[in-house]
């Protein structure tokens, strides 16, 4: 949490984070999500690599999936509206083995 606070204090336009919620207990993950929603500087973006899609899906504006050397990008609202499924279910559908 301290590292996140220090990073956000720089007021950058873009933040990159690789699995920031890995190996963290559920209550602290919830606190971190709340912290990010409250403290992200206006107009900035956070690119986050994560496997916690269910927990983060309502924080995400867009989803980018890297699968088999291709990147697919879609707005999360489009996933819910047009496909009627969760972000995690969409990810699983798009990355299933052929």
PyMOL commands that set and color helices and strands:
alter all, ss='L'
color gray80, all
select helices_A, chain A and resi 2-8+26-39+53-56+76-83+87-95
alter helices_A, ss='H'
color red, helices_A
select strands_A, chain A and resi 14-18+45-49+62-67+70-75
alter strands_A, ss='S'
color yellow, strands_A
deselect
rebuild
show_as cartoon
